[in-house]
Amino acid sequence: MAKGILKVKAKSSGGNTSVKMMAKHVMESGQRKDAKTGELIPALFLQTLIVKLADKVVFEANLGPAVSKNPYFAFSFEGGASGDEMTMDWIESTGKTGTETAAIK
């Protein structure tokens, strides 16, 4: 299995879970030119990121070409306990998709 693009730290405390997540992704806007050829670099960015806990959506982001390289997300939600597993689904502008998991500590 290929290593995922998401690096996640999730911690549960007092009935709430806080999540810090970074997506290792180039996030090309489609407006930048290649320095060698002068041609536009095609757009390539994360369009959607959905985080679920027990099939319940706890975070959803609809992104666009203006988001920077390796975007960072931080959020919290009610619920979750140490050992629970979150599922993270992402969709690129190219249509490529991925699913990754991370355990809450």
N, C-alpha and C positions, 0 to 999 in steps of 0.2 A: 504494500500500500504506500502510495506517495505521501510525503509529509504535507500537511495542510498549510494554508496561507494564514491561518489565524493563531495568534498567541493569546491565551486567555488566563486570567487570574480571577477566580470567583471565591468569595468568602461569605459564609453565613454567620450572622450574629443577631441575636434578639428577634428572630422571626423575619429578618430582612436579609437579602443577599445583595452584596455589592460586586459589580463586575467591571474589570478593566480589560480591554481587548484592543489588540493592534492587528491590522490586516497587512501582511507583507504583499504589496501590490503596486505596480508602476503607475497606475491611474493616469494614463495618457488622455489628454483632452481632445486630440485630433486637430489642434491648432498650432502645434509646435513643429518646426521644420528640422529635418535631419541636417546636422552641421556639414556632413560630407557631400550629400547629394542635393540638398536644398529642397527636397520633396517633403510634403507633410507626412508626419508620423500618424498612422491611423489611430482613431480613438479606441481606447481599451481601458475600461473602468468598471468598478463594481456598481451595479445598478441597484441591487436589493440585498439586504442582509436581514435575516430573520432569526431570532433566538427564541427557543422554546424550552419549557420545562414541563415534562409530563404532558406533551402535546398541547400545552397552553402557551400562546405567544406572550413573551414577557418584554420583548424589544423588537422593533422593526424600523429599519432605516431605508429610505428611498434616496439613493445617491445619484450624482450627476458628474459631468466632466470637470467641474470646478473644484472637486475635492482633491486635496493634496496627496502625494505619494505616501504610502504606508499610513493610512488614516488610523487614528486612535479614537476609541469610543469608551466612555465610562457611563455607567447607569446602575440603578439599583431597583429592586422590586421586592414586594412582599412575598414571603414564602421561601421555599428552598431550605434544604438541610445538608449538613456535611455528608458527602457521599452521593448525593443526587447528581444525576448527569443531565447537562444541558445539551441540546442539539442546535447547531448553527448551520443554516442553509444560506448560500450566497449564489447570486446570479451575476455574470459579467455582461457587459454590453454586447459581446460576441455571441451570447446565448449559452456559453459554457456555464455549468453549474457545479456545485460542490456541497457536501455535507460533512460536518466535523462535529466532534463531541468534546466536552470538557467536564470534569467533575468539580463539584463545589467542595471547598475545604472548610 
